[in-house]
Amino acid sequence: MTNHWIDLKNTDLALIIGANPAENHPMSFKWLMKAKEDRGAKIIHVDPRFTRTSAKADIYAKLRSGTDIAFIGGIFNYVLQNELYHREYVLNYTNAPVLVDTGYKFEDGLFSGYDPKKRAYSTDTWKFQTDAEGNFIKDMGLSSPQCVLNLMKKHYERYDIDTVCRVTGTPKEVYKEVLKNVAAMSAKEKTMTIMYAMGTTQHTVGSQNVRSYAMLQLLLGNTGRPGGGVNAMRGESNVQGSTDMALLFHILPGYLGTPPAKPEHATLQGYLDKETPKSGYWSNKPKFMVSLLKAHWGPAATKDNEFAYHYQPKLNAAKNYSHIGLFEDMSKGNLKGLFVFGQNPVVGGPSANLEAKALENLDWLVGADLWETETLAFWKRPGTDPKSIKTEVFLLPACASYEKEGTVSNSGRWIQYRWKGVEPAGKSRADLDIINDLGNTLKKLYSSSTRPEDAPIRDLFWEYGRGSCDIDKVAREINGYDVNTGKLVTLFAKLADDGSTCSGNWIMCGMYPEEGKNLTQRRDNKDTSKIGTYLNWSYSWPANRRIIYNRCSADLDGRPWAKDKAVIWWDSVAGKWAGEDVPDFGGTVDPAGPGGRNPFIMIAGGLGGLFAPMKEGPLPEHYEPWDTPLTVNPFSGLLLNPVVKVWRPEEKGTPDKFPIVATTYRLSEHWQAGAMTRNVPWLAELFPDMFVEMGEDLAKEKGIKNGDRVVVRSARGEIKCFAMVTKRFEVFNVDGRTVHHVGLPWHYGFQGITTGDIANKLTPHIGDGNTMIPEYKAFLVDVRRAG
């Protein structure tokens, strides 16, 4: 989140898209209801299914799964054509007036620089024009056709109301109401929040979906302001923390790029030269990277050996390290072993039949979990002969969250310490203790090795104790300290690139600034602000800041755009910024001085990116999902995102065989892949059976009644379940014809008190063009009564 949960109370309009927070993030609705009561705020809910969130919304706009960019692109067109954007904000705080290279073009779904053989772009023509000193050339009058705002206006002129509704299936009159209400949020005294979840991200254009939301908030002047921003609602309490700590393959802790195995990244200096921009706060990347290397390898990381940079694993450009890529490699027999901690890919992974089958090629599988999940029991799944499977499975009993202590980082970036509530059951142990034992054992095994390939493990700095892990030592290392004195570093600005400091995650540096002062343990629930920042409750990265890019909350001279939405402001007498939050730049930077009007400090140039390179282009463009009910894209000649990796072309669903659009979703009564709820009797009783939810019209057409046993089939597999016939899925009019939509909960499997067929047997093994997140939320199926 750019903002945080409590900040929702400051909004004037909540645009909720790709999410159902009333059921899946209920605390958010405490604050949204307060905004409605205190401010008269409105809620717009955009979703293929009418949910409890829709029931609380002022406007419900139904949307065919996979068409978010068309929906948002239409808002861009409306705002730009009618000049309804926040002009002063857009001109001064974004790259709207910057001129783009004259070689830049967009033609029939493709941007300039596309290589069809590589399915990738060269970004040479997407660069900005600069003067002799390297400064961006701007057209503050917005008259040049090469300025970002005019390129954007030209790009989205195709996204008229008729074409958008033809693609999304949204009724025109409803869409017009959305346009009017959203555009009104560009007023200086107003802000809109955008709330999203997996319904946004789990698409082949998931990253561009999110970027389109960010661009809309820049146009409206809503980023960096109370009640504004782009706010991801994470699916678990520590998903934000897991991302911060580099759960994803392409980053290191603190969002440092994982080095690829390329000549220009062969040395630490080469990596830093390639990865470090000349301006913006990322220009401090050498300090963050060297401090991370010192945290990993301690005394073995010296200036003479480039701080052990050569120990850091490099990404092979020929390999794909995503979840999908790993299972594709596994299916070919290229992986020998797999560790699975708190994950259940046989239920939660895409194309679940494929992923379960791939596990048969492993020599060993180690799982740490509370129960024997479907993944750990894959060898005895229905239809399988256990004697034919060679994989040796080890199950390590793990603790539940209440049986261990440590921090979680919530969606709002608040790092909150949680103390142990009860002792672990049986022989179960905390993940931290399991990992610590593994680390100590590996260190011992490699301690006398002289082989250079063993050095990264032999020299690993691993001093967290024996048996139980000393969690305080882990917290100190994440924060960072002076390696010579042991003194804790007070903030990431104090980290150094000379090897004198270590920090396991620079963005969290400051959470433990001095001895006996772990700020994540703070529980002062008094709010000293007028906007709910609660600065003395826990610690929010970065620097305890609650609203990032909050320089945008004030005008060019440092005055708040609106009194009741004041976050920080310039105190000319004191010569510093004052306010309700930690300033998101130097606290004494004069608004009229150098950098004082460049609020987006993490971006070179300091301007918000309306135009910014991503793998499929510098502007979001609508492409259809892998499985699509359309044969032609009304916006261009391309159906599929041109940069996605197609693993299994033979497993593409087509509308002649699979005419129904499907999506997966969650229930309030079950949790994720179901292990924690299907093994609890009272929750299993609430929703004991797997089902497919369908509308009344589809049920009538198929001769299906509520409670009938049905077969749901896709190009990847089929499942049997019950039919749940409701009014919540309406008929869609898409491109002049009727399209039906169904939904499937993804919590069920063959283990536990209550069982059911796995929804993800139906989903495709294809992912987003940037992150490779699987496309769970839009695929094609057919449904029939079970014989």
N, C-alpha and C positions, 0 to 999 in steps of 0.2 A: 504493500500500500504506500502511496505517496503521503497519505494522511493516516488516520487510525480509526478504530471502532467508535470511540466516544465522539470523534469529530463529526460523525454522521448527523448529530443533533444540530449542527450549524448549517445544514444544506437547505436550499429552497426547492430543489428537485433532485430526486434520485432516479437515474436511468439504470435499471437493473436488466442486464442482458447476459444470457448464458449462465444463469444462476437461479436458485430457488432459496434465498436466504431465510424466508419465513419458516421453512422446514429444516434446512441444512446448516444455517448460521443464525439461529434464533436470537442470539444476543444483539445482532445488528438491528433487529426490529425494535428492540427497546429504545434505541437511539433514533431510529427513523420515526417511530410513533411520537417521540418527544418533539422532533422537528415538525411534524404535522400539527401537533397541539400548540406549540409555542410560536411557530413561524408560518403556519399555514402551508407547509411544504407539500409537494405532490410527489407521487410515485408513478413512474412509467415502467411497466414490466414487458419485456420482449422475450418471447419464448414460444416454442412449438406447442406447449401443453399448458392448459389453464391450471395453475397450481394454487396453493394457499397464498403464495406471494401475489399472484394475479388477483386473488380475492381482496387483498388489501390495497391494490393499486388503483389510482385514479384513471389510468389508461392501460388497457391490456392490448398489446399489439402482437398478434400471432406471427410467427416467422418460421419458414421452412428451414430445417437444420442445414447449416453450411452456407448460409447467405448473409452473414453479418456484414461483410464488406459492401455488398450491394445496399443494404439498409443504411449503413453509416455514410457510404458514398453519396447517397441521395440527400442526406443532411448537409454534407459538404457543399453540394451543388446549390441547395436552397440558401445556405448561409452566404456563400460567395457571390452568387448571382444577385442577391438582394442586399449585399454589403451589410450583413447583420453581425459581423464579427466585432470583437473588442479592438477597435482600430489602434489605440495608443499602445496597448499591450502587444498586439501582433506586430506592429511596426518596430517596436523597440526591444522586445524580449524574445522574438523568434527570428528565424532566418527568412521570413516572408519577403523582405526586400532584397535579399542577396541574389546576385546574378549567377546562373548556372552555365556551364560550358556550352558553347554554341553547337557542339556535336551531339548534344543530348536530344534524343527523339523517343517517341512512343508510337508504335504502329500496330494496330490489330492484335492487341494483347501482349506484345513484346516491347521491352525497352531496348535502347541501343546497347550493343555489346554482347548480344546473346550468341552462344556457341551451342548449336543443337546436338553436336556429338558429345560434348561434355555435360550437357544439360546445366550449364552454368554461365554466368555473366562476367565480362570484364567491366569494371566500374570506371574506366578512364574518362568516359564522357559524362559521368554523373558528378564530376567535381565542380567546385565553385570557382568563379573567376576571382583572381586576386591581383593586387597592384604590385609594384616593384618590391615593396616591403613585406609582401605576403599577406596583407590585410584583405578581407573580403570586399569586393566591389558591390555597393548597394545602390538601389534606386528607391529612395525614400518617397518618391512620388508615385511609385508603383505603375509606371507607364511602359516599362520595357517588357516585351513578351518573354524575355529570358529570366525575369525575376521569379522567385519561387511561387509567390502568390498567384501570378498569372499562369504559370505552368500548371499549378494545381487547379485553378479555375477551368483551364482548357481541358485538363485530364478528366474532370468529373462532370463536364457538361453533358456527357452521354447518360448520366445517372438521373434522368428525369423521373418524375413521380410514376408515370405510367410504366416505364421499363423496370423500375425498382420493384413495384408491386407485382408486376408480371413474373419476376424472378423469385421474390420472397414469399409471395402468396399473402402478403399483408393487405387487408382491405384499404382502399384508397382514402376513404374518409378518416379512418383511424390514423393512417400514416400522416395525413395532413395535420391532424391534431398533434402528433408527435413533433413534426417539424416546427409548428408554431410555438409549442411549449419549450422545446430545447433551444431554439434560436433566442428566446426571451432571456436566456441565462447569460447573454453577453453583456447585459446591463451591469454597470460598475457595482451596484448594490446587491447583485444576485450572484449565487454560485450553484452549480450542479455537481453532484458526485456521480461517477460511473462505477458501478459495482458489478464484478464479473467473477466467474469461476470456470469449471472445466467445460461447461457448454460453450465457452469462448475458445479455449486453448486446444481442445482435442480435435483438431481438424488439420488437413493438409495446408491450410493457410492460417493456423492458429496464432503464430507470432504476428502476422500482419493484421489479424483481427485486433489484437491488443494495441498494436501501433496505431490503428485507425482511431481507437478511443483516445489515445494520448494526443493525436493530432486535433481531434475535435475539442478537447479541453484547452489546447493552446489557442485555437481559433476563438473560443469563447472567453478566453482570459481566466480560466478556472484552475489552472495548475498553480500550486504553491499557496493556495488560499483556503481559509476555513470553509468546510462544507463542499470543497471541490476535490480535484484530483482524480486519479485513476487507481481504483482500489480492488486489488485481487483478494478474494475471500478464499483462504487456503482450506484445503479439505481435511487437514488434521492440525493439531495444536502446534506442531513443530515443523511443518512443511517449509515455512519461511526459513527457519533455522537450518534445516537440512540443505537448502539451496545456498544459504550464506556460507555453509561449511563445505561446499563443492560436491554435493551429491551428483551433480551432472558432470558428464565426461569431459566437456570442453573448457571447464574452468577449474582453477585452484581456489582455496579459501579466500574470501574477500573479492571474488569476481575477477581475479587475475587470470589471464588467458593461459591455458595449458600449452606448453611449447610443442609445436609439431617437429617431426624429424626432417627438417629442411636445412640446407646449408646456412641460410641466413640466421637460423636459430641455434646453430651448433655451439655457440659460446654464450655466456651470460651477457656479455656486452652486445653481441649480435641480437639476442632476444630483447634486451632493453632498448636498443636503437630502433628495432622494428616495432615494438609494442608501445613505446612511450610517446605520446603526443607532445608537441612543442609548447602547447598552452593548455589551460584548464587544470583541474586538480589532479587529473591522472598524470600530469607531468612529474608527480611525486612517486610514480610507480617503482623506480629503482629502490627507494626506501622500503616500500612495502614488500617487494620481492626478496630483497636481501634479508630482511627481518624474518620472512617466512622460511627461507632456506636455513637460517640460523636456528629457528624453532625446530626444524626437522632434523638437522644433523649436528647441532650444537658445536662443540669444540672441533669436530671434524670438518666444519665449514669455515674455511679461512680465505683470506684474500688471495693467497697463492694458488688455491685450487678453485677459484671463482665461486667461493662459498658453496662448494659441492653441487653446483648447478648440473654437472654431468651425471649426478646421481638421479636427478629428477627424470622420471619416465617421459618419453616424447611420443606424441601421437603419430602413428604410421598413416600417411596420407592415403594409402591404398585400402585402409580398413575403416569400418564404421563402428564406433564404440558405443552407440546408443543401445537401448534395451532391444529394439528390433534387430539391430545389427548383430548383437551378441547371440540372440536366439537363431538368427539365420546362419551364423557361423557354427553354432552348436548343432544345428540340424545337419550340417555337412561333416560333423565329427571333428571340428577344428579346436574345440575346447575340451580340456580334460576334467576340470573341476569348477564348482560354483558354490559361493557362499550366499545364502539367502537370509537376511536379517529382517524380520518383521515385514516380509513381503510374500505375496502368494500369487505368482504369475500364472499358475494353471487356472486360476479364477480371474485374476485382475489383468492379465496380459492379453494383447490382441491376438486374434486367431488362435484361441486357446488349444485347439486340437494340435496345431503345429507345435506350439511351445511345450505341451506335455510330451509329445513324441520326441522332441529335440532332447529332452532330459535323459532319454534312454541312451544317448550317445556319450554321456559323461562317465568317467571312471568313478568319480565321487561327488556327492552333494552334501553340503553342511548347512543345516538350518537352525536358527535360533528363534524360538517362538514359544507362545504360551500353550499351543495345542499342536497336534499333528495335522498340519494343513493339507489341502489337496496337493500342493506342490511337493511336500515331503512324503505324501502317500501316492505320488503319481504312478508308482509301480504296481499299485493294486486298484487303479481306477477301473470303472466298468468297461468290460470288453478286453481287458489286458491280462496276459499270462505272466504272473510275476517271475516264473522260472526263466523266461526269455530275456529278462532285463539284467544287464551287468552292473548297473550303477549301484555303488555302495552308498547308503544314506545314513547320515549322522544327525541326530536331533539333540540340540542343546536346549534344555529348559530355561526359558527367559522369564524375567520379572514383568509384571504389569507396571504401568507408570506410577501407581500409588505405592509400589513396593521398592522404589529406588528414588534417588535424589539427583538433581541437576537442573539445568536451565532448558527452557523452551523459548523460542522466539515466535511470537504470534504474528498474525497477518500485518499488524501495524508496526512491526519491527521492534516491539517491546521484548527485551530479553528478561524473562522472569524466572527467578529461582523457585524450584518446587522441592519442599522437604519430603522425606519419606514418611508415609502415613502408617504403614504396617510392615511387618517383617515379611520377606519373600516366602511364598508357599513351597513346601518340600525342599528339593535341592535346586530350585530355580535361582538364577543369578542375574544381576544387572548386566546389560550389554557392555557397559564400560569395563566391568570386571572380566568378562569373557575376552574382550579385545586385549585388555592389559595382559592377561595370562598368555594369550597367543603371541603378543609382541615379545614378552619376556622369554618365552620358549624358543621362538625363532632367533632371537638375539643370542641365546645360549648355544643353539645348534650351529650358528655361523661364526661364533666368537673367534675361533682359531683359523678360519679360512683365509687363504691368501689369494684366492681367485678374484680378479677385479670385478666380475659380474656379481659377486656376493657382497661387495663393499657397501652398497646402499643399505642393506639390512644390518650388516656387521656394525656400521658406523652410525646407525640410527640413534638419535638422542631419545632415550626411553627411560625416564627416571620418575615413574609414577608409583613406585612401591611394588611389593609382592602380595599376591592374594587380592585383597580389596584394593581397587585403584584409589589413589589419593586425589579426589576430585578437586580439591583446592589447588593442587599443583597444575592440574589441567586448566583451570580457570585463569590462573596466573600466566600460564604460557599463552593462552589465547589472547589475553589482554596485551602481554608483552612486558619485558623488563630489560634493564641494563645488564648485559651478560657479564660485566666485570664486577659490578657492585650488588647485583640482585635486586636493585631498587625498581619498583614497578613504574612503568611509563604512564604518564598522566593522560595523554591523548595522542592520537596517531600523528599529529603534527610534530611530535618529538621523536618519531622513529628516524633511524639513520641508515644510510646505504654503505657505511664503512665496516659493518659487522659488529658494531658495539651494542646493538639492540636485537632482540628477537620478538616476534609477534606471530602467533598462529593464525590470526585473522585480523588484519589491520582495521576493518570497519568496526570491530568490537573493542578496539583499543580505547580505553577510557572507562570501561565497565568496572574495572578493579584498579583504581588509580593510586591507591596507597594501602599500606598494611592495615588489615582489619576493616577494610571499607569496600566490600563487594557490593556494588550498587545494584546488582540484579536482585539483591535480597531486600531492597527498600520496600516498605509497605505503608507509606504515608498517603492516606486517601483524602487528604484535604487539597482541594484545587485552589491555587492562588491566582489562577487566571480567570478571565471571563469566558473562555472558549473551550475549557475542558482539557487542557494539555497535561495536567497532573504530573508536573516535572519531577516530583519527588517519589513517584511510584515506579519502581524497577529502573531500567535503563533502556533507552531507545537508541539504536545505532542509526546514523552516525552522530556522535557527540551529544547524545541525549536529545536529539532534535526530533520533534513530534510531527512537524509538517516539513517535508523536504522541498527545496527550492522556494523557501518562504520569502526571499527577496521580492518575488513576484506579487506578494500581498500588498506592496506599496508602489506608488507611482514613481516617475523618474526622479522626483525630488525627495523620495523617502516618506511620503505621506500615505497612509492607508487609503485604498480605493473607497472603502466604506467604513464608517466608525464602528459598526457592530461586527465587522469582519477584520478588525485590526489584529495582526499577528506580531509584526515588528514595525518599528518606525525610527526614523533618524532623529536623534536628539542633538541638534546643532550646538547647543550650549555645552553639553558634556563631550561632544565630538565622538559619539558612539551610537550604536543601534540599541534601542530599548524595546521592551515588549513582553509578550506572553510565551515566547519560545526562544530557543537558541538560534541565533542568526545563521543562515546557511552560507556563510562566507566570512571573511574577516570582520570582526565586530566593530572595528574602527575605520572601515573603508567608507570614505565619503561618497554619497550617491552621485556627486558630480565629478568625482575623481576617477583615476584609472581603474577600470573593472567594476566601478560602482553601479553600472547599469547592465552588467552581464550576469544575470541571475543563475543561469544553468552552468554552474561551475565545473561539473564533471565533463562537459562537452567543450572541445576546442572551439574557441570563439565565444563561448558563454551564452549562446543563443539556442532556444528550443527548436528542435528539428522537425519542422513541417515537411521538409525534404531531407531524407536521410537514407543512406544505403542499407538495404537488407538483401538477402540472397536472391529474392525474386523481384527486386526493384526498389527504387527510392520512394515510390508512392504505392499504397495498397491498391490492388486491382482484384476485381472479383473473378475467381476461377471456381468451377464446380468441384464438389467432392469427387474422390476416386469412383465411388458408386454414385451415379446421378440419374435422376429420372428424365433429364434433358438430353437431347442429341445435339443441340446447338446452344452455345452461350450467347444470349442476346447482346452482351457488351463487347464481344470480340470473337475472333475465329478460333480461340483456344478454349478447350473445356477444362483441362487439368493444369494446375500450377506447374509451370515449365521447369522448375528446378527440383521437384521432389524425386526421390529415388524410388523407382518402380522395381520391387523385388520379385513379384509374382504376377506377371501380366495375365496369366491364365485364370487368376482368381478374381477377376473384375466382374462385379454384378452389373447386369444390363436390365433396363426397364421392361424389355419384352418377356424376360423370365422372372424378374423380381421387381414388380411395379410399385411396391410400397416403401416409403422412406421410414427408416428406423433410427432410434437414438437410445442410448442407455442413460439411466438416471439412478439416483439414490432414494432410499426410503428413510424416514425419521427413525424407524424401528430397527434398522440394521446399519452396520458400520463397515465401510470399505468392502474387502473381499469376504466379509461375513464371519471370520473365525471367532471374533470377540463377541458376536451377538448370537450367532446360530448355535453356540455352545452354552448359552444362558437360557434356562427354561422359560422364564417369563417373557423374554424378548422373542424367542423362537415361536412362542404361542401366539404372539400378536400378528406376525406375518409368517405362517408356517410353509407357504407354498410359492414356488416360482410361477410367474404369470407374465403375460403380454397384455399391456393396456392398449385398447383400441376404441375408436369412436363408434357411435351408434350406426352411422351410415355404412362404414366398412363391415361391421358385424352383420348388418342386414344383407349387404351384397354377398357376403361369404356364407350366409346361413349359419352364423355362429351366435350362440347365446351366452350370456354371462355364466361363467363356471364351466363351460365346455372344455374338454381337453383338446388342445390344438397342436399342430406342428408348425414351427416357424423355421423357414429355410432361407439360407443365403448362398452365395457362391463359395463360401468356405465350409459350411456345415449346416446341421439342423439340430433343433432341440424340441423337446416336448414340454408343454407347460399348460397352465390354465388360462382361459381368456377372461380378462377383466374389461367389461364393456362399460364405458363412461361417456359423459358429455364433454370431457376435458380435452379430447382430441377432435378438433373440428376438421371438416373437409377443406383442403387447400385448392385454390384455383391458380395453377402454375402454368404459365405460357399457353393459356387458353384451354387447358384441360384439367380434369379432376385428378388430384393426387392425394392419397391417404397417407397418414402418419401414424406410427405406433411407437410405444416406448417399452423398454425392458429394464427392470432393476438388475444390477450386476453383482448382487451380493451372494448368490447361491452357488453351491457346489455339492460334492458327494460325501463330504465329511460333516460331522456335527450332529446335533439333536434333530435339526430340521435340514432337509436336503432338497436339491432341485437342480435341473439342468443349468449349465453355465452359459450365460448370455454371450460371453465373449468368444464362444465357438463361432459366432456369426460375424464378428468384426474383422476388418481387413488388416493385413500386416503391411501397413504403409503409414508414413508419418509426415509431420510438418517439414517444410522446406528448410527451416533454420534449426529447430531443436530436435526434430525427429519424434516429438510427442505423438503417440498413435491417434489415428482418426476413429475414435470410439463414438463420436456424436453424430455421424451422418453416414448411413450405409443403406443398401437396398435388401429387402426381404420379400418373401411371399408367405401367406398364412392360409392354412386350411384346417378343417376339423380333423382330428385324429381318427383313423379308421378303426 
